[in-house]
Each structure stands twice: as C-alpha cells, then as structure tokens.
Amino acid sequence: MLPGQSEITPLQVATAIAGGTIALIVLGIQPVLYGAYVLEGSISPQRLGLLSAVEIAGIAAGSAIGVQLLARWRTQILVLDATALLIAGNLIPVAEGATGLLMLCRLTAGIGGGLLVGI
C-alpha cells in the first residue's frame, strides 16, 4: 500500500473485477463493428488499419490513465466515467464518409475501454 492510501475495500475489488470483465468482453467484440462500418460506407476497407490503430492507441492510453486515476478516484466513479466514454464512443451516429468523426468516436471508445481494462 502506498503512503497515505487507504485500504482497498471488497466493494472496490468487486467493482474493478466487474469493470475489467466488461471491458475485455467489449474489446473482444469491437472488431465486429469494423465490417459494419465498411458496409454502411462510413470508412473504406483501406482505412480499417488506421481505424484499428487509433482505437488501440486509445485503449493503451486509457489503460495507463486508469491505473493512475485509481490512486485518486473512487473505483465506482472511475468505472461509471469509463463506461460513459465507451458508450458515447459507440453510440454517436457517424454519417457516411465522415471518417474523421468515426476515428474520434473509436478513440473515445478505446479510451473508455482502456480505462476499464486499467482498473
């Protein structure tokens, strides 16, 4: 335990395990969305690699940030905020051909998922 840090409660542990489990499930099904983006014309097949790289960068950044925030924030609040980012990134409608907005949405979803993984 770090100096000045309080003891971890069973509720915090349960919340962290639940949040991490949800994140891993979501991250496992995220690539399924990519085919739908191509079919609806939101992105060309040639840009899928870039889209994936943007999302993976968001996941990596979110994971690192999540580990740091655990020392400062209550676990439950962090899980709620991360889940909100993940949901927002997945639910923002993207018009056909709006590749920049799609990249931003995938980055947002990646950060939210990464925060959950970091927890």
N, C-alpha and C positions, 0 to 999 in steps of 0.2 A: 504494500500500500504506500502511496506517495504521501509525503508530509502534508498535513492539512486536508487530506482526503478522508471522507467518512467511509464507514464500512458499506460494502455492497449488499443490498437487501435481496431477499429471494424474489420480490416483485421485479426488481431491476434485471435480475438474471433471466427470469421468465420472459420479460418484455424483449430483452436483447435476443434471446433464442427465437422467439416468435418472429420478430422483425427480420432477423437474418434468414430464417427459413423462407419467409415470404419473398425476400429479395432473391434468393437462389432459385426459387420456382419461377419468379417473373423473368429473371435473367436467362433462364433456360428456354423460355418460350418467346423471348423478344425477336430472335431471327425469323420466326414465322411471319412477323409483321412485314418484313422486307419484301417478300413476294407480293403481298397485297399492295404495298406502295408502288411497285412496278406495274402491276395490273391496272391500278387506278390512274396511272400516269403521273404520280407525284414525283417520281425520280426515274432516271434511265438506268438500265441494268449496269452500265459502265460506271455509274457513280455510287453503286452499292458499297464498294470497298471503302470509299471516303466516308459514307454514312456510318458504316460499322466502326471505322477508326475514331470518328467523332464520339460515338456512343461509348466505346471502350475507354477513351480518354476521360470522358465524364465519370465513368464507373471508377476508374483509378483515382481521379481527383476526389470524388465523393468518399471513397473508402478512406483515403488519407485524412480528409477533413473530419469524417465521422469519428475516427479514433481520437483526434484532438478534442473534438467537442464533447466527447463522453466525460472528460475530466471537468467540464464547465457546466454542462446542461444536464437536466434530469433525463434519464433514458426514455421515459414515456413521451416527453416533449420532442425529443430528437426523432423518435420513431414516427410520431404524428407529422412532423415537418417533412421528414424524408418521404413519407408515404404521399403527402400532398404534392411534393415535387414530381414524384414518379407518376402519379395520376394525372397531374397537369400536363406533363410531357407526352402522355399517351392519349389524352382526350382533346387537345387543342386541334381543331379541324385545320387541315392543310389543303389548300386549293391545288388543283392540277398545275404542275410546273413550278410550284413555289418551293424550290429545292432549298433555298436559304432558310426559310421558316421551318421546313422539315428537319434540317440539320440542327437548328436551335432547339426544336422540340425533342429530338433524340438526345441532344446534350443534356437538356433538363431532366429527361427521364433517366439518363445514365447517372447523373449526379445523385438523384434521389435513390436509385437502386444501389449506387456505391455507398451512400450514407448508411443504408440498411445493412449492406454487407460489412461495412466498417464496424457497425455496432456488434 
